[in-house]
Amino acid sequence: MSRDSGRQADTVSRRKYLLTSAAVGAAGLAGCSGDSGNNSGGDGGDGSDGSDGSDGSDGSDAQGESEEADSTESESVSTATVTAEGSSTVYPISNKGSSYWNSNSPASDGEYWGSNSESSVAGWDQIETDMNIADYFASLYGFEPSGERSNPPFATRVALSHSGTGCEAVRDGLVDIGNSSGPITAELDISEEERDENYVDHVVGRDGQPVFVSQAIYDAGVEQLTGEQIRGIYQGDITNWSEVGGPDQEIYVVGRAEGSGTDTSFRLNMLGDADAPMDVDSRFGQNQQVQQVLQDNDNAIGYMALAFSGSGIQAIGIEFEGTLFEPDADAENTIFDSEYPLNRDLHMYTRINDETPDGTDMREAAFLNMFLTEFGQQTFVEDVNYITLPTSDIEAEREKLPDQA
C-alpha cells in the first residue's frame, strides 16, 4: 500500500556516500514536531506560494463551507469538503490543484481545462471529455456532475503549515489529507509497520532539493560545493566563505524550522540522521521566508524547495563522491535526476480507519487521481518547478486508489 519502504531501499543505495561519510550516529528517524494541526496557516505562512492563481486561499467559497457543514451522503459517497494541510513545499502543488478543482472550469476553456481554437491543456489528448474539470475526475468515482462552473461535486480546501503539522492533523482526524515533504515515519517518529497499518502514502511529485547561496556569494565564485563542505557549514566546522573559495566573510547559515519536512529531509539525506544536530544562525517556518532572507543578505546559505527559486539567490552545484549534480536540466548530472542524493518524494497522506479501511475514500481518490495524469503532472507539478513522476510510478500510485466507479 505504501511506497516508503521500497523508495527507502533505493535511497540507501544512492545515498551511500552521505550516510557512510557523515560524522553522525546511526540514522534514527526521530519525529520533528510541529504545532498542533488545525487547518490554519502555519507560523509566518501567508499562503503566498508564487504559483498560478495562488493567493493563500484554496478557491473554495461560502458554498463550499456550507457544503462541508451540511454534507449529504448516499449509501457510501460523501460530498463533504476534502481538507488538506501541511508542508509549504507540497502546498504549491496541492493548492493549485484545489484552485482548479473548485473552479470546475468547462472543457471549452482551453487554458485551465479542455481545448478551444487557441489552446489545449497538457495531456488533453488522453482525456477529451465535454465535462467540467472537477465533474470529470469526480464522476470517475461515482459522483454526480454539477455541470456548473465554480460548483464542483464537492469542494476542496488546502491550508498551509508544516509537514509535521500536516502529519499530526491527518493522524488526529482533523484533515483528510496530510501534506508532507518528509516521510511520515520521521515526522511522527513511527515505525514502517505503524505507517503501513495506519496510512496510505500518495506520492504526487518529487523535489530536487537544492542548496542556495546569496547572489553576491555566487558572483564571488562559490558556484558549487562538495557534500562534505555543506555538511561542515551546517555543523559549525566551516564558518567563513574564504574556507570554501569565497570572500573573507562570515557565513550566515539559514535553516528551516524543526517540524518542516524540508528540514527533516535535509538532515536525513545530508547529515545522515533526521535528528542530527545543526549549527544555524536562523530558522524559518516557510520556504518563502528562507527565500526572502537569502535575497536580503549577501553572505547567506540555505536549503529550500526547488519551487522557490527566484531572483537574488542562486542554486549551487553539489559534488557527491566525485559526481557533480548541477541545477541545470541540460547538465550531465542534474539535481532533477533520481540519483541526486537530496532528491525526495512529495507526499499526500490519507488515514486508514474503521470508516475507510482501505485508507482512501472516494472523495480523496477523485482529488488525488487528478494529480496522477499527464495533465496533473504537467499543470500541478512541473509548472510549479517540481519533478514529475515517471510513468511506472504514476501507475503504482494509481493502484493505491480505490477502484473507479
C-alpha positions in Angstrom: 0.0 0.0 0.0 2.8 2.4 0.8 5.9 3.0 -1.3 8.1 4.4 1.5 9.8 1.1 2.2 10.6 0.5 -1.5 11.8 4.0 -2.0 14.0 3.8 1.1 15.8 0.8 -0.4 16.7 3.0 -3.5 17.5 5.8 -1.2 20.0 3.8 0.8 21.8 2.8 -2.4 22.1 6.3 -4.0 22.8 8.0 -0.7 25.5 5.6 0.5 28.1 8.3 0.3 26.2 10.6 2.6 25.2 8.0 5.2 28.7 6.4 5.4 30.8 9.5 5.5 28.6 11.8 7.7 30.1 12.1 11.2 26.8 11.3 12.9 25.3 8.4 14.8 23.0 5.7 13.3 20.1 7.1 11.5 17.1 7.2 13.9 14.0 8.7 12.4 13.0 10.8 15.4 10.0 12.9 14.6 10.1 16.6 14.2 7.0 18.0 15.9 5.0 20.9 14.5 2.2 22.9 16.0 -1.0 21.0 16.6 -2.9 20.6 13.3 -5.9 22.8 12.9 -6.5 23.8 9.3 -4.9 27.2 9.8 -1.8 28.6 8.1 1.5 27.9 10.0 3.6 30.5 11.7 4.7 33.1 9.3 2.7 31.5 6.5 0.7 33.9 4.5 -0.3 31.4 1.9 1.7 33.0 -0.9 3.5 30.4 -2.9 4.2 32.1 -6.2 2.2 29.6 -8.2 -0.5 30.5 -10.7 -3.7 31.6 -9.1 -2.5 31.1 -5.6 -3.3 33.9 -3.1 -3.3 31.9 0.1 -6.8 30.8 -0.4 -7.9 27.5 -1.7 -10.5 28.7 -4.1 -13.4 27.4 -2.0 -16.3 29.8 -1.2 -19.1 30.1 1.2 -20.9 27.4 -0.7 -18.0 25.0 -0.1 -18.1 25.8 3.6 -21.8 25.3 3.7 -21.4 22.1 1.8 -19.0 20.8 4.4 -21.3 21.6 7.3 -24.4 20.3 5.5 -22.8 17.5 3.6 -25.1 14.9 2.1 -24.3 11.3 1.9 -25.7 8.4 -0.1 -25.0 4.9 1.0 -21.2 5.2 0.5 -20.4 8.5 -1.1 -20.0 11.7 0.9 -19.8 15.2 -0.6 -18.2 16.8 2.3 -15.3 19.2 1.6 -11.9 17.4 1.2 -9.5 19.1 3.6 -5.7 19.1 3.4 -2.9 20.7 5.5 0.8 20.6 5.9 4.1 21.2 4.1 4.8 24.6 2.4 6.8 22.5 -0.1 3.8 20.5 -1.2 1.5 23.5 -0.9 2.1 24.9 -4.4 1.0 21.5 -5.9 -1.9 20.9 -3.6 -3.3 24.4 -3.5 -3.1 24.9 -7.3 -4.9 21.6 -7.7 -7.5 22.7 -5.2 -8.0 26.1 -7.0 -8.5 24.3 -10.4 -10.9 21.8 -8.7 -13.1 24.4 -7.1 -13.2 26.5 -10.3 -14.7 23.4 -12.1 -13.8 25.0 -15.4 -15.7 23.8 -18.5 -14.0 21.8 -21.3 -14.3 24.7 -23.6 -11.9 26.8 -21.6 -8.6 25.5 -23.2 -6.4 27.4 -20.8 -7.2 25.8 -17.5 -9.1 22.8 -18.6 -10.1 21.5 -22.0 -9.5 22.7 -25.5 -10.5 25.5 -27.8 -9.4 27.1 -31.1 -6.5 28.8 -29.4 -5.1 26.3 -26.9 -5.4 23.0 -25.2 -4.2 21.9 -21.7 -1.4 19.4 -21.4 -2.5 15.8 -21.6 -5.9 16.7 -23.2 -5.4 14.0 -25.9 -5.6 11.4 -23.1 -8.8 12.8 -21.6 -11.0 14.5 -24.2 -14.3 15.0 -22.3 -17.0 17.5 -22.5 -17.3 17.6 -18.7 -16.0 20.3 -16.4 -12.7 19.5 -14.7 -14.0 18.5 -11.2 -17.1 16.9 -12.7 -14.9 14.7 -14.8 -12.5 13.5 -12.1 -15.3 13.1 -9.5 -17.5 11.2 -12.0 -14.8 8.5 -12.2 -15.5 7.7 -8.6 -19.3 7.8 -8.7 -20.1 11.5 -8.1 -22.9 13.3 -9.9 -21.6 16.1 -12.1 -22.9 19.6 -11.4 -22.3 20.9 -14.9 -21.7 24.3 -13.4 -18.5 26.4 -13.3 -17.4 27.1 -9.7 -19.7 24.4 -8.4 -17.8 21.1 -8.1 -19.5 17.9 -6.9 -17.6 18.6 -3.6 -15.2 21.4 -2.6 -11.6 21.1 -1.6 -9.6 23.2 0.9 -5.8 23.3 1.5 -4.2 25.0 4.5 -0.5 25.9 4.9 1.6 24.8 7.9 4.4 22.3 8.2 5.0 18.7 7.3 4.9 17.6 10.9 1.7 19.6 11.5 0.1 18.0 8.4 1.0 14.5 9.5 -0.3 15.2 13.0 -3.5 16.6 11.6 -4.2 13.6 9.4 -3.3 11.3 12.3 -5.8 13.1 14.6 -8.6 13.1 12.0 -8.5 16.9 11.7 -8.0 16.8 7.9 -8.5 14.2 5.2 -5.0 14.7 3.6 -1.7 15.4 5.4 0.8 17.1 3.0 4.4 16.3 3.8 7.8 16.7 2.1 9.3 14.3 4.6 8.4 10.6 5.3 5.7 10.3 7.9 7.9 7.8 9.8 10.3 10.7 10.6 7.6 13.3 11.1 5.6 11.2 13.6 8.5 9.1 14.9 6.7 5.9 14.0 7.9 2.6 12.6 7.3 1.4 9.0 4.9 -1.2 10.4 2.9 1.6 12.1 2.9 3.6 8.9 1.6 0.7 6.8 -1.1 -0.1 9.3 -2.4 3.4 9.6 -1.7 5.5 6.5 -1.6 5.4 2.7 1.4 7.3 1.2 0.3 9.1 -2.1 3.4 10.4 -3.8 2.4 13.2 -6.3 5.8 14.5 -7.4 9.4 15.0 -6.4 11.7 17.8 -5.3 15.3 18.0 -6.3 16.0 19.9 -3.0 18.7 22.5 -3.9 21.1 24.4 -1.7 21.1 28.1 -2.4 23.5 31.0 -1.7 23.1 34.7 -1.9 23.7 36.2 -5.3 26.8 38.1 -4.0 28.4 34.8 -2.8 27.7 33.1 -6.1 29.1 36.0 -8.1 32.2 35.9 -5.9 32.9 32.4 -7.2 31.0 29.9 -5.0 29.1 28.2 -7.7 29.5 24.7 -6.3 30.4 22.9 -3.1 31.0 19.4 -2.0 28.7 17.4 0.2 31.4 17.5 2.9 31.7 21.3 2.7 28.0 21.8 3.1 27.9 19.4 6.0 30.8 21.3 7.6 28.9 24.6 7.2 25.8 23.2 8.8 27.7 21.5 11.7 29.7 24.6 12.5 33.1 23.4 11.3 33.3 25.9 8.4 32.3 29.5 9.3 33.9 31.7 6.7 33.3 31.7 2.9 37.1 32.0 2.4 37.4 28.4 3.6 35.5 27.2 0.5 36.9 29.5 -2.1 34.7 32.6 -1.4 35.3 36.0 0.0 36.6 36.7 3.5 33.1 36.9 5.0 31.3 35.1 7.8 28.7 32.6 6.6 25.1 33.3 7.6 23.6 29.9 7.9 19.9 29.6 7.4 17.8 26.5 8.2 14.1 25.5 8.0 12.1 25.2 11.2 12.2 21.9 13.1 8.9 20.1 12.2 9.2 21.0 8.5 9.7 18.1 6.1 12.3 20.2 4.3 14.4 20.2 7.5 13.8 16.6 8.2 14.8 15.5 4.7 17.8 17.7 4.6 19.2 16.4 7.9 18.4 12.8 6.9 19.9 13.0 3.5 22.8 15.4 4.0 23.7 14.7 7.7 22.7 11.1 7.8 20.2 11.4 10.6 16.8 13.1 10.7 17.6 14.2 14.3 21.2 15.2 13.6 22.4 18.4 15.4 22.9 21.5 13.3 24.6 24.8 13.9 22.5 27.5 12.2 22.1 31.3 12.7 18.3 31.4 12.0 15.5 29.0 11.3 12.3 29.9 9.4 8.9 28.1 9.2 8.3 28.5 5.5 10.2 28.2 2.2 9.1 31.8 1.3 10.8 33.2 4.4 14.1 31.4 3.7 13.9 32.8 0.1 13.5 36.3 1.4 16.4 36.1 3.9 18.8 34.9 1.2 17.6 37.7 -1.0 18.1 40.3 1.8 21.6 39.1 2.9 24.9 39.0 0.8 26.5 36.2 2.8 23.9 33.5 3.3 23.3 29.9 2.5 20.1 28.0 2.9 18.1 25.0 1.7 14.5 25.0 0.5 12.2 23.5 -2.1 13.0 23.8 -5.8 9.8 25.7 -6.5 11.1 28.7 -4.5 14.0 29.6 -6.8 14.0 33.3 -7.5 16.0 36.4 -8.3 18.7 37.4 -5.9 19.7 33.9 -5.0 21.4 31.0 -6.8 21.1 27.3 -6.5 24.6 25.8 -6.5 26.1 22.5 -7.8 26.9 19.9 -5.3 29.6 17.2 -5.7 28.9 13.9 -4.1 31.7 11.2 -4.3 33.2 12.7 -7.4 29.9 13.4 -9.2 28.8 17.0 -9.6 25.0 17.5 -9.7 24.1 20.8 -11.2 20.9 22.9 -11.1 20.8 22.8 -14.9 18.4 20.4 -16.7 20.8 20.1 -19.6 23.9 19.2 -17.5 25.3 15.6 -17.5 24.1 15.1 -13.9 21.4 17.3 -12.5 19.5 17.9 -9.3 16.5 16.7 -11.2 17.9 13.2 -11.5 16.7 10.4 -9.2 20.3 9.7 -8.3 20.7 13.2 -6.8 21.1 12.4 -3.0 18.8 15.3 -1.9 16.0 14.2 -4.2 12.8 13.5 -2.2 9.3 12.4 -2.6 6.4 14.8 -2.1 3.6 13.1 -0.1 -0.1 13.4 0.5 -1.0 11.0 3.3 -4.5 9.6 4.0 -5.6 7.7 7.1 -6.7 4.1 7.5 -9.7 3.9 9.9 -12.9 1.9 10.6 -14.8 4.1 8.1 -12.2 3.8 5.4 -10.3 0.5 5.8 -8.6 1.0 2.5 -7.2 4.3 3.7 -8.6 6.5 0.9 -12.3 7.3 0.3 -13.9 8.2 -3.0 -13.6 12.0 -2.5 -9.9 11.7 -1.7 -9.4 9.3 -4.5 -11.1 11.6 -7.1 -9.0 14.6 -6.0 -5.7 12.6 -5.8 -6.3 11.0 -9.2 -6.3 14.4 -10.8 -2.6 14.7 -10.0 -1.8 11.3 -11.4 -2.4 12.1 -15.0 -0.3 13.8 -17.7 -2.5 16.9 -17.2 -2.0 16.9 -13.5 1.8 16.2 -13.6 2.4 19.0 -16.1 0.0 21.5 -14.6 0.4 21.0 -10.8 4.0 19.5 -10.6 6.2 20.6 -13.5 4.6 24.0 -13.9 5.4 24.9 -10.3 9.0 23.8 -10.8 8.9 20.3 -9.3 9.9 16.9 -10.9 7.2 14.8 -12.5 6.8 11.1 -11.7 7.9 8.5 -14.3 5.0 6.5 -15.9 5.8 3.4 -13.8 5.5 5.4 -10.6 2.2 7.0 -11.7 0.8 3.6 -12.4 1.9 2.4 -8.9 0.4 5.4 -7.2 -2.9 4.8 -9.0 -3.0 1.3 -7.7 -3.2 2.7 -4.2 -6.6 4.3 -5.0 -9.9 2.5 -4.7 -11.4 1.1 -8.0 -13.2 3.7 -10.1 -17.0 3.5 -10.4 
